[in-house]
Amino acid sequence: MKAAITVDTRKIEYADTPDPAPGPTQALIALRYTGICGSDIHVYRGEFAGRVNFPLIQGHEFSGVVSEKGKEVEGLEIGDRVCVDPIISCRNCPACLEGRYNACRNLKLLGVDLHGALAQYVCADSEQCFIIPDAISDRVAALVEIFSIGMHATSVSCIQPGDRVVVLGAGRVGLAVLQNILLSSAEKVAVADISPYKLQIAESLGATLVINSAETDAVSAVEEFTGGQGADCVIECIGEADLNVSGGKAPVEQAVEMIRNAGRITVLGQGPHSYGIPWKTLVWKEATIRTSRTNRGEFPRVIAMMAAGKYDTDAVVSAEYPLERTAEAFALLDKEPPDVVKVLIKAD
């Protein structure tokens, strides 16, 4: 089969590689679409050194068609259209035994720790495969994983009726988080970013307020937005600390200053180990910081919401490339252009 193989840091080759063979509990999936995620770019840049080994076929957000299945597979038939949860958990560590498999201490991801979907075929355990209803196209189905991350973050943030919520970051994850919050009972949602293009998308999706952090102090804007009370919940979807923002504060530091007393902060962004968090402020507010990682069983609910037309998926897709031009797509995203959100790769 053909595959886009990351052979070294910032180097992808389109080449022939052996077809994968499904094990007894696996399905062989003929790929249709694969999304490029922020973590894919981190791998591409060599920032997962020590965890990721090259050469690697990346890609963990994808849709396809079952073309072959192992002898023990039940519930899937040849020709079924599917999307795949890329998480592989050990099922034995304390987190897994609590049902929090997304926090598995031995967690592996297709396309990160194992070969993934930037190819013509990939193997996945049948339990990870979810059948796509007719109302969802193959293209849209490749977005189920990113929207499941947004749904999980919204769930763990415990959004309450009447909450005033702030989303820091209007990128791939931030816009997925925003759309899930807009399905909740939050009173209003503000979104902060440094890209006017992305903020325009956030506003078109229904954000109550958009804040250009390059021009406006987001902390002051949120104070005004909340009538001086502070946000009930802040969800941080950036990670990067060294941003050219008004006020010069890193995202998590901004979140601590924005949150109301006894409020809730959820961190998704995977930034530097040291954020310079104002701990005294956090303690005095007795606010809560928690984290959100990937998804935990949200695939069926996201699929149902997509089938019902609850998400604007077109709004988050900026470009589409054929598989043979994967290197070009990664090079584009590596530059972090302000007018590009999600890029999809089409396998055929």
Legacy VTK file of the C-alpha trace (Angstrom):
# vtk DataFile Version 3.0
C-alpha trace
ASCII
DATASET POLYDATA
POINTS 348 float
0.000 0.000 0.000
0.950 3.671 -0.257
1.560 5.648 2.903
2.811 9.049 4.059
5.660 8.029 6.352
7.306 10.408 8.798
10.905 9.205 8.480
12.559 11.927 10.548
11.878 15.311 12.115
9.947 17.439 9.606
10.448 14.852 6.859
7.571 12.882 5.317
7.965 10.503 2.390
5.162 9.103 0.261
6.186 5.499 -0.317
5.184 1.856 -0.589
4.931 -0.136 2.626
3.538 -3.631 3.370
-0.220 -3.954 3.775
-1.208 -4.437 7.434
-2.863 -7.739 8.344
-5.711 -7.741 10.892
-5.446 -9.888 14.004
-8.321 -12.063 15.276
-10.132 -9.142 16.955
-9.206 -6.483 14.418
-10.678 -4.941 11.299
-8.682 -3.848 8.275
-9.942 -0.430 7.281
-9.599 1.142 3.854
-9.036 4.787 4.709
-11.190 7.619 3.393
-10.245 10.760 5.362
-7.707 11.567 8.066
-7.486 14.801 10.042
-4.201 16.404 11.037
-4.206 17.234 14.738
-2.035 19.523 16.838
-0.306 16.523 18.402
0.531 15.287 14.879
2.445 18.518 14.318
4.272 18.084 17.644
5.315 14.574 16.553
6.361 15.918 13.137
8.560 18.516 14.853
10.280 15.858 16.950
8.733 17.096 20.191
7.618 13.596 21.214
11.186 12.269 21.255
11.490 9.397 23.702
7.928 8.295 23.035
7.696 8.280 19.241
10.032 6.304 17.021
10.551 7.088 13.342
9.699 5.894 10.751
6.043 6.275 11.677
2.756 6.449 9.804
0.919 9.193 11.659
-2.811 9.936 11.754
-5.279 9.199 14.556
-8.441 11.049 13.428
-9.937 9.052 10.589
-12.789 7.381 8.783
-12.867 4.453 6.407
-14.555 1.248 5.258
-14.098 -2.238 6.721
-12.396 -4.291 4.005
-11.406 -7.359 6.026
-11.966 -8.597 9.563
-10.486 -11.091 12.000
-12.243 -14.354 12.795
-13.305 -13.212 16.289
-14.811 -9.890 15.198
-18.523 -9.444 15.889
-20.765 -6.487 15.141
-18.855 -5.371 12.063
-19.357 -6.422 8.457
-17.292 -5.970 5.325
-18.339 -2.679 3.766
-19.331 -0.963 7.017
-18.318 2.691 7.158
-16.561 3.451 10.428
-14.623 5.982 12.445
-12.162 4.826 15.069
-11.310 5.804 18.636
-7.481 5.697 18.506
-6.961 5.070 22.246
-5.431 1.743 23.255
-5.468 1.261 27.031
-4.000 -1.486 29.203
-7.244 -2.081 31.174
-5.206 -3.050 34.240
-3.761 0.137 35.748
-5.641 2.004 38.519
-6.998 4.596 36.072
-8.341 1.933 33.707
-9.901 -0.011 36.567
-11.774 3.171 37.529
-13.095 3.386 33.978
-10.851 6.338 33.116
-9.049 4.593 30.287
-8.096 7.903 28.674
-5.785 8.461 31.668
-4.215 4.995 31.338
-0.593 5.052 32.523
0.289 2.782 29.594
-1.902 4.548 27.026
-1.010 4.232 23.362
-2.497 5.966 20.363
-2.770 4.801 16.787
-0.714 7.209 14.723
1.510 8.187 17.646
2.758 5.036 19.354
1.672 2.669 16.563
1.238 3.122 12.823
-1.856 5.145 12.004
-4.101 6.312 9.218
-2.052 8.423 6.787
-2.063 5.475 4.433
-4.406 3.423 2.305
-5.111 0.902 5.072
-4.892 0.627 8.855
-5.805 -2.060 11.393
-7.862 -1.310 14.490
-9.474 -3.414 17.175
-13.162 -3.924 16.430
-14.108 -2.446 19.823
-12.554 0.837 18.714
-14.652 1.004 15.534
-17.949 2.893 15.405
-20.338 2.511 12.491
-21.150 5.768 10.703
-24.833 6.407 9.927
-25.891 7.491 6.436
-26.472 11.058 7.652
-22.708 11.528 8.153
-20.290 11.643 5.233
-16.855 10.016 5.306
-15.329 13.511 5.386
-17.312 14.627 8.413
-16.756 11.295 10.191
-13.031 12.016 10.325
-13.899 14.876 12.709
-15.608 12.692 15.315
-12.390 12.344 17.322
-11.718 16.088 17.632
-15.343 16.783 18.587
-15.182 13.981 21.158
-12.268 15.832 22.764
-14.438 18.945 22.865
-17.363 17.036 24.375
-15.153 15.411 26.999
-13.654 18.754 28.034
-17.128 20.254 28.313
-18.310 17.314 30.429
-15.405 17.378 32.868
-15.812 21.150 33.188
-19.258 20.540 34.710
-20.931 23.377 32.801
-23.958 24.505 34.823
-27.126 26.375 33.758
-26.363 30.073 33.509
-22.567 29.664 33.509
-20.403 32.343 31.942
-17.644 30.439 30.180
-14.378 31.542 28.588
-12.540 29.457 25.978
-8.881 30.381 25.539
-7.902 29.437 21.988
-9.991 29.231 18.806
-7.950 26.581 17.048
-8.910 23.015 16.208
-9.688 21.987 19.779
-10.983 25.351 20.944
-13.656 25.499 18.227
-14.724 21.911 19.017
-14.982 22.853 22.700
-16.958 25.980 21.816
-19.515 24.052 19.766
-20.077 21.609 22.600
-20.485 24.420 25.142
-23.065 26.013 22.855
-25.078 22.795 23.155
-25.048 23.149 26.954
-27.023 25.440 29.240
-24.255 28.028 29.623
-25.575 31.597 29.585
-22.804 33.040 27.421
-19.383 32.161 26.064
-16.360 34.334 25.345
-13.506 33.139 23.118
-9.995 34.616 23.113
-7.358 34.141 20.419
-4.748 36.147 18.496
-6.096 35.236 15.034
-8.872 37.485 13.658
-9.747 34.723 11.173
-10.321 32.138 13.897
-12.213 34.625 16.050
-14.480 35.333 13.103
-15.277 31.614 12.922
-15.955 31.523 16.676
-18.319 34.471 16.365
-20.130 32.895 13.412
-20.615 29.721 15.450
-22.323 31.664 18.241
-19.710 32.958 20.689
-21.195 35.820 22.695
-17.913 37.730 22.733
-14.627 37.313 20.880
-11.423 38.826 22.252
-8.339 39.515 20.160
-5.681 38.899 22.801
-3.002 40.519 20.647
-4.806 43.823 20.911
-6.849 43.593 24.116
-6.010 42.427 27.635
-8.184 39.312 27.798
-8.303 39.374 31.614
-9.768 42.883 31.622
-12.174 41.978 28.813
-13.470 38.985 30.782
-13.879 41.097 33.903
-16.127 43.434 31.927
-17.875 40.492 30.218
-18.822 39.061 33.623
-19.744 42.332 35.327
-16.647 42.192 37.508
-17.496 38.755 38.937
-15.095 36.610 36.913
-15.900 33.603 34.760
-17.609 30.554 36.226
-15.445 28.324 34.032
-12.363 28.858 31.856
-11.256 26.169 29.402
-7.658 26.591 28.217
-7.035 25.159 24.733
-3.736 26.816 23.781
-0.793 25.342 25.677
1.779 27.746 24.312
3.172 30.132 26.954
5.255 32.453 24.756
2.521 34.308 22.926
2.527 37.934 21.874
-0.560 38.897 23.855
-1.669 42.110 25.488
-0.655 41.924 29.146
2.031 39.332 28.415
0.489 36.557 30.533
0.583 32.856 29.662
-2.822 31.193 29.048
-3.102 29.344 32.373
-2.010 32.469 34.237
-4.755 34.352 32.405
-7.244 31.649 33.374
-6.408 31.978 37.086
-6.913 35.726 36.940
-10.153 35.427 34.938
-11.860 32.823 37.104
-14.292 33.804 39.829
-13.872 32.706 43.414
-14.689 28.966 43.629
-14.716 28.774 39.843
-13.446 25.963 37.608
-10.497 25.865 35.192
-9.981 23.038 32.715
-6.624 22.743 30.940
-6.298 20.938 27.614
-3.302 22.739 26.173
-0.024 20.864 26.476
2.353 23.715 27.095
5.640 24.004 28.991
6.035 22.380 32.401
6.255 25.752 34.147
3.466 28.226 33.484
4.227 30.754 36.223
0.794 30.138 37.743
-0.152 32.703 40.425
-0.790 30.091 43.103
-1.631 32.581 45.845
-4.441 33.994 43.708
-5.675 30.489 42.946
-5.646 29.490 46.623
-7.350 32.675 47.786
-10.083 32.101 45.217
-10.265 28.396 46.134
-10.731 27.821 42.412
-10.235 24.387 40.901
-7.827 23.417 38.125
-8.341 20.114 36.395
-7.149 18.660 33.127
-8.834 16.944 30.190
-7.157 14.372 27.969
-8.520 12.961 24.700
-11.995 11.422 25.144
-13.633 8.886 27.407
-16.459 7.126 25.611
-17.892 10.190 23.876
-17.757 8.762 20.328
-21.389 7.477 20.227
-22.778 10.767 21.542
-20.728 12.841 19.108
-21.864 10.637 16.223
-25.488 11.143 17.316
-25.002 14.918 17.517
-23.363 14.998 14.089
-26.143 12.925 12.547
-28.653 15.376 14.025
-26.788 18.318 12.475
-25.834 19.867 15.811
-22.275 20.776 14.745
-21.040 23.079 12.002
-18.212 20.862 10.784
-17.520 22.865 7.627
-16.533 25.846 9.761
-13.472 24.086 11.170
-12.111 22.566 7.921
-9.801 24.941 6.077
-8.207 22.692 3.449
-8.092 19.193 1.987
-5.091 17.437 0.426
-4.691 14.049 -1.300
-2.583 11.454 0.503
0.391 11.935 -1.813
0.590 15.608 -0.741
0.637 14.926 3.002
4.135 16.390 3.366
2.881 19.646 1.878
-0.043 19.740 4.317
2.232 19.219 7.329
4.655 21.884 6.112
1.747 24.311 5.904
0.508 23.587 9.430
4.052 23.686 10.789
4.070 27.410 9.976
0.904 27.871 12.070
-0.819 30.169 9.583
-3.485 32.251 11.337
-6.076 31.535 8.638
-5.891 27.725 8.756
-7.705 25.526 11.287
-8.251 21.861 10.392
-6.671 20.142 7.376
-7.982 16.803 6.076
-6.119 14.206 4.021
-8.140 12.206 1.484
-6.893 8.673 0.929
-8.423 8.010 -2.479
LINES 1 349
348 0 1 2 3 4 5 6 7 8 9 10 11 12 13 14 15 16 17 18 19 20 21 22 23 24 25 26 27 28 29 30 31 32 33 34 35 36 37 38 39 40 41 42 43 44 45 46 47 48 49 50 51 52 53 54 55 56 57 58 59 60 61 62 63 64 65 66 67 68 69 70 71 72 73 74 75 76 77 78 79 80 81 82 83 84 85 86 87 88 89 90 91 92 93 94 95 96 97 98 99 100 101 102 103 104 105 106 107 108 109 110 111 112 113 114 115 116 117 118 119 120 121 122 123 124 125 126 127 128 129 130 131 132 133 134 135 136 137 138 139 140 141 142 143 144 145 146 147 148 149 150 151 152 153 154 155 156 157 158 159 160 161 162 163 164 165 166 167 168 169 170 171 172 173 174 175 176 177 178 179 180 181 182 183 184 185 186 187 188 189 190 191 192 193 194 195 196 197 198 199 200 201 202 203 204 205 206 207 208 209 210 211 212 213 214 215 216 217 218 219 220 221 222 223 224 225 226 227 228 229 230 231 232 233 234 235 236 237 238 239 240 241 242 243 244 245 246 247 248 249 250 251 252 253 254 255 256 257 258 259 260 261 262 263 264 265 266 267 268 269 270 271 272 273 274 275 276 277 278 279 280 281 282 283 284 285 286 287 288 289 290 291 292 293 294 295 296 297 298 299 300 301 302 303 304 305 306 307 308 309 310 311 312 313 314 315 316 317 318 319 320 321 322 323 324 325 326 327 328 329 330 331 332 333 334 335 336 337 338 339 340 341 342 343 344 345 346 347
